[in-house]
Structure formats: structure tokens, C-alpha cells
Amino acid sequence: MNKINLKEEFLKQRNVLKEYIIREASTLIKNSLFSLNEFNDSTNIAFYISKGSEVCTKEMILNAQKINKKIFIPYINKTNSMKLSELKNYDNLKEGYFGVLEPLNPKPYPSNKIELIIIPGIVFDKKGYRLGYGMGYYDKFLKGLKTTKVGLAFDFQVIESIPGEPHDMKMDYIITNKKIITCKDD
């Protein structure tokens, strides 16, 4: 199956999930994320702001802030590049590119100071590769970063293998509602 068909198929499956299923699975994913040594050892963590049927990150972000983690979220700047800005108040967000919530008044933060980055995806494979929405923002942003990369997904979103390209960036971990997949040494 090609990338477009894979994305369509998995988006269709994800988009029929009931809200309570998304919430319950997201809580299990949060618990696994918060158990990771890399999470506990990190202070500066980048999260995506979830939208629609994605693994919900709002509670993760709010809980992480309660334990003194500094949270950074992506935004798209005027040059159409993804940057990060600190999120101090979850209520200070506005709709940005593609309807994704972004900081009201973003202040760019050096990406090399981020210790852990939480990444969305439509489908992942067991080696750590992902298919996103196809704009390439995360792949471009992650290129050259030594940051630990964690993909969040519902268990059905992880398959054996996806078609890859040289610019695709690998996750170090994929966390689902059923397991943590370590992809570092593959």
C-alpha cells in the first residue's frame, strides 16, 4: 500500500473512534509517557496540541506543567517553518495553520535546548518511521536534532513497515495505549 492509501485508511479508522475511547486510550498513553526515564529526566519538553481524533495531549501538558516541566509547542512562522514557543497558559492559544492551535504571541525557543519532543502521526512502523499529514514540518524541524523523539499513537496505528524516504526522521519511542516500542537501536 502506498503512503496516500495508508494515510487515508488509518485516518478513516482513527476518525470513527468515540471520544471516550480517545480519552481512555490517551490516559493510558500519558501514564506510559510519564513512566519513561527520558521524560522524567527532561525539563524542556515539546508537545503537539492535539486536534480531532489524535491522541489527546491536553491532560499530558497540564499534568507535566504541574510537575515543573517547561512545555513548548510548535507554530508555523512567516517563512513557513516550524518553530517552538513556550506554553505558559493553555488558554492563550489561537487557531493557526491547518486549524491547529498555536501560541497567541509566539517567542521562538532554541530547538537544541529541547530534551524531549512528543510527535503526532497518522501511522507508524515498528522501526520508528511515521507518516504525518504530508507537509514535512516535523521531518524538517527534527533534521540534525539530538532530541529524544516520542511518537504517540493508538495501538492500531502501528504497523510492521511503511514506505520510507531518505528525509524521514525516526522516532526513538512509539507509545500506544498498549505498549512502549523502543526504536533506538534498530
C-alpha positions in Angstrom: 0.0 0.0 0.0 1.4 3.4 -0.9 1.7 6.4 1.6 -1.5 8.1 0.4 -3.6 5.0 0.8 -2.1 4.2 4.2 -2.9 7.7 5.5 -6.4 7.6 4.2 -7.0 4.1 5.6 -5.7 4.9 9.1 -7.3 8.4 9.3 -10.6 6.7 8.4 -10.1 4.2 11.3 -9.0 6.9 13.7 -11.8 9.3 12.8 -14.5 6.8 13.8 -13.1 6.5 17.4 -15.6 7.6 20.0 -14.5 10.5 22.2 -14.5 8.4 25.4 -12.2 5.8 23.7 -9.8 8.5 22.7 -9.8 9.9 26.3 -9.3 6.5 27.9 -6.5 5.5 25.5 -4.9 8.9 25.8 -4.8 8.4 29.6 -3.0 5.1 29.2 -0.6 6.7 26.8 0.1 9.5 29.2 0.8 7.1 32.0 3.3 5.2 29.9 4.9 8.5 28.7 5.3 9.8 32.3 7.0 6.5 33.2 9.8 6.9 30.7 13.2 7.8 32.2 13.7 10.3 29.3 10.5 12.1 30.3 11.4 12.2 34.0 14.9 13.3 33.2 13.8 16.2 30.9 12.8 19.7 31.9 12.2 21.2 28.4 9.6 19.1 26.6 7.9 19.9 23.3 4.3 18.7 22.8 1.9 19.0 19.9 -1.5 20.4 20.6 -3.9 17.6 19.6 -6.7 18.1 17.2 -9.7 15.9 16.3 -9.1 12.2 16.7 -5.4 12.5 17.5 -4.0 11.1 20.8 -5.2 13.9 23.2 -2.3 15.8 24.7 -4.1 18.5 26.8 -4.1 16.5 30.1 -0.5 15.4 29.4 0.6 19.0 29.0 -1.3 20.3 32.1 0.0 17.4 34.2 3.5 17.9 33.0 3.3 21.6 33.9 2.2 20.7 37.4 5.4 18.7 37.9 7.5 21.7 36.8 8.2 20.7 33.2 8.6 23.6 30.8 6.3 22.9 27.8 7.0 24.1 24.3 4.6 23.9 21.4 5.0 24.2 17.6 3.9 27.1 15.5 4.5 27.9 11.8 6.3 31.2 11.3 6.1 33.7 8.4 8.7 31.8 6.4 6.6 28.6 6.7 8.9 26.8 9.1 8.0 25.1 12.3 9.4 26.7 15.4 8.7 26.2 19.1 7.4 28.6 21.7 6.9 28.1 25.5 3.4 27.4 26.6 2.7 29.0 29.9 -1.1 29.1 29.8 -3.1 26.5 27.8 -5.9 29.1 27.4 -3.6 31.5 25.5 -3.8 29.7 22.1 -5.2 30.7 18.7 -6.0 28.8 15.6 -3.0 28.6 13.3 -2.1 26.7 10.2 -4.4 23.8 9.3 -6.7 24.7 12.3 -4.0 23.6 14.8 -3.8 25.7 18.0 -0.7 27.8 18.3 0.7 30.3 20.8 -1.0 33.7 20.8 2.3 35.6 20.8 5.0 33.1 20.0 8.6 33.7 21.0 11.0 31.3 19.3 12.8 29.0 21.6 16.1 27.3 20.5 15.2 23.8 19.4 18.6 22.4 20.5 17.5 23.1 24.1 14.5 20.8 23.9 15.3 17.5 25.6 12.2 15.5 24.5 9.7 16.0 21.7 6.3 14.5 21.5 5.2 13.9 17.9 1.8 13.1 16.3 1.3 10.8 13.4 -1.3 9.0 11.3 0.6 5.7 11.1 3.9 4.5 12.5 6.0 1.4 11.8 7.9 -0.7 14.4 11.2 0.7 13.2 10.1 4.2 14.3 9.2 5.8 11.0 5.9 7.8 10.7 3.5 9.2 8.2 2.1 12.5 9.2 -0.2 14.8 7.2 2.4 15.1 4.4 3.7 18.7 4.9 7.1 17.6 6.2 7.2 20.2 9.0 8.3 17.7 11.6 10.9 16.0 9.4 12.5 19.4 8.5 12.4 20.5 12.1 13.9 17.3 13.5 16.7 17.1 11.0 20.0 17.3 12.9 18.4 17.5 16.4 19.8 15.1 19.0 16.5 15.4 21.0 14.7 12.2 22.1 11.7 11.8 19.8 8.5 10.1 21.0 5.6 9.3 18.7 2.1 8.9 20.2 -0.4 6.6 18.6 -3.4 4.3 19.2 -2.2 0.7 19.1 -3.8 0.1 15.7 -1.8 2.9 14.1 1.5 0.9 14.4 2.2 -1.5 11.5 5.1 -3.7 10.5 6.6 -1.3 7.9 5.8 1.8 5.9 7.3 3.1 2.7 10.2 5.4 3.7 12.2 8.2 2.1 15.7 9.4 3.0 14.4 12.6 4.7 12.1 10.7 7.0 13.0 11.0 10.7 12.8 8.1 13.1 11.2 8.1 16.5 13.2 6.8 19.5 10.0 5.5 21.0 6.4 5.0 20.0 3.9 4.9 22.8 0.5 3.4 22.3 -2.3 2.6 24.7 -1.0 -1.0 24.9 2.8 -0.7 24.8 6.0 1.3 24.5 8.0 0.4 21.4 11.7 1.2 21.6 13.1 2.1 18.1 16.5 3.5 19.1 18.8 0.6 18.1 17.1 -0.7 15.0 
